[in-house]
């Protein structure tokens, strides 16, 4: 696994933040398969999918609040939060 600085070299982006209808995951320069999970504030997994390229997720039916995401691959783990309005 790589460190945070090495993960940032891939230019991975989750946007917009805050989000209201769609959430976009751009894996930037990373070419491998990535597992993306979205969890609520209690740690319940709301969404999980293996990604390959740019992905959009419809979040319009989710309640407003703070959610956490995790991106995992053979090379890195990236964790962050997104606000849904």
PyMOL commands that set and color helices and strands:
alter all, ss='L'
color gray80, all
select helices_A, chain A and resi 4-8
alter helices_A, ss='H'
color red, helices_A
select strands_A, chain A and resi 13-15+22-26+34-39+45-51+55-58+65-72+77-84
alter strands_A, ss='S'
color yellow, strands_A
deselect
rebuild
show_as cartoon
